Each structure stands twice: as structure tokens, then as C-alpha cells.
Amino acid sequence: MSMSGVGWILALFAIAMLLWRGITLKERAVMMCRRVCREFNVQLLDDTVVYRGMRRVPDGSGKRFAHVYRFEFSVNGADRLGGEMVSGRFGTWSAKLNLPEGPTIWDSDARRAVQKLLG
């Protein structure tokens, strides 16, 4: 096999790995959204998340790129509120829920709401 053939095989393998990682990351985002909704006693609507892309988010040492997902939830079954799930380093996640009493930030490390924002 020629070197160009090996290069094409490696390129296809890299693309397949990126697609596989994206699928597993989305599955993890759905699991984390279920967990957050369960902790806040709200219902995750449609049992799904929508990938919104990568965005620079602040962390302890500046800013980094993270995958961002949007989801919708309901407090009473009649409303439809929005939330955002952000992947972190080393398997950590954070979420922002737009609750009726105001936006709330949740962090997987703290396993609870860490900050109530005045809306």
C-alpha cells in the first residue's frame, strides 16, 4: 500500500473517531440533563438536547472551548422553559436553567445549584 493510501485510511479513521466522540458526548449530555431535571424536580421535554456548537467559556485559568447543548424543560407540564448544558474538562458539566424564579446555575462537581442569579 502506498503512503497516500495510508494517509487516506488515517484521515477516514480520524473522521470516524470525531463522529463517534460527538455521538457519545451528546448521549452524555442527555444523561446529565435528565439528572439536572430530576434534581430540580422538573420534566425534561422531548428527552433530547440540541447541539449548539462550541463556544469559549470561562474557567479557572482563562477561557477554553466547550460543547454547548440546549434543552427544554417544564415546571408544571404546561410551560416550556429553556436550559443550556456545557461540557467541561475531565467529564464535568454545568447547566443553566431559566427557572420562573430566575436563572440558576448547576455544576456537576458541586452536585447542586451553585448560584442563583437575579433576573
C-alpha positions in Angstrom: 0.0 0.0 0.0 1.3 3.4 -0.9 1.9 6.2 1.6 -1.0 8.2 0.1 -3.3 5.2 0.7 -2.2 5.0 4.3 -2.8 8.8 4.7 -6.4 8.4 3.4 -7.1 5.5 5.8 -5.7 7.5 8.7 -7.9 10.5 7.6 -11.0 8.4 7.4 -10.2 6.8 10.8 -9.8 10.3 12.4 -13.1 11.4 10.9 -14.8 8.3 12.3 -13.4 8.9 15.7 -14.6 12.5 15.8 -18.1 11.4 14.8 -18.1 8.6 17.4 -16.9 11.1 20.1 -19.7 13.5 19.1 -22.3 10.8 19.4 -21.2 9.7 22.8 -20.8 13.3 24.1 -24.4 14.0 23.1 -25.6 10.9 24.9 -23.7 12.0 28.0 -25.4 15.5 27.6 -28.8 13.9 27.6 -28.0 11.9 30.7 -26.7 15.0 32.5 -29.9 16.9 31.5 -32.0 14.1 33.0 -30.0 14.3 36.2 -30.3 18.1 36.5 -34.1 18.0 35.8 -34.5 15.3 38.4 -32.6 17.3 41.0 -34.7 20.4 40.3 -37.9 18.3 40.1 -38.8 19.5 36.6 -39.6 17.5 33.4 -37.1 17.2 30.6 -39.2 17.8 27.5 -38.8 15.6 24.4 -36.0 13.7 26.3 -33.4 15.3 24.0 -30.8 18.0 23.6 -29.8 20.1 20.6 -26.1 20.7 19.9 -25.5 24.5 19.6 -21.8 24.3 18.8 -18.6 25.1 20.5 -18.1 28.3 22.5 -15.4 29.9 24.6 -16.4 29.7 28.2 -14.5 30.9 31.3 -12.7 28.5 33.6 -10.2 28.9 36.4 -7.3 29.7 34.1 -8.9 31.9 31.5 -11.2 30.7 28.7 -11.5 27.4 26.9 -13.7 25.9 24.2 -16.6 23.8 25.3 -19.5 21.9 23.6 -22.8 23.6 24.3 -26.3 21.9 24.2 -29.7 23.4 24.5 -32.7 21.6 26.2 -36.2 22.4 27.2 -37.9 21.6 30.4 -41.3 22.1 32.2 -42.0 23.1 35.8 -45.8 22.3 35.7 -46.3 20.4 32.5 -47.9 23.4 30.7 -44.9 25.7 30.3 -41.8 25.3 28.2 -38.6 26.8 29.6 -35.1 26.7 28.2 -31.8 25.5 29.6 -28.2 25.1 28.5 -25.7 22.3 29.2 -22.0 22.9 28.8 -19.3 20.2 28.7 -16.4 20.7 31.0 -12.9 19.4 31.5 -12.4 15.8 32.7 -16.1 14.9 32.5 -17.6 17.8 34.4 -20.7 19.6 33.2 -22.5 22.8 34.1 -26.1 23.8 33.3 -28.1 27.0 33.3 -31.8 26.6 33.9 -34.1 29.5 33.2 -36.5 28.8 36.1 -39.5 31.1 36.8 -37.8 32.4 40.0 -34.7 33.3 37.9 -31.8 31.7 36.1 -30.0 29.1 38.1 -26.5 27.6 37.5 -25.8 24.0 38.3 -22.4 22.4 38.4 -21.7 18.6 38.3 -18.7 19.0 40.7 -20.9 20.6 43.3 -23.8 18.4 42.5 -26.2 21.2 43.3 -27.2 24.6 42.3 -24.2 26.8 43.0 -25.5 30.2 42.3 -28.9 31.9 41.9 -28.7 34.8 39.5 -31.0 37.7 40.0 -33.1 38.0 36.9 
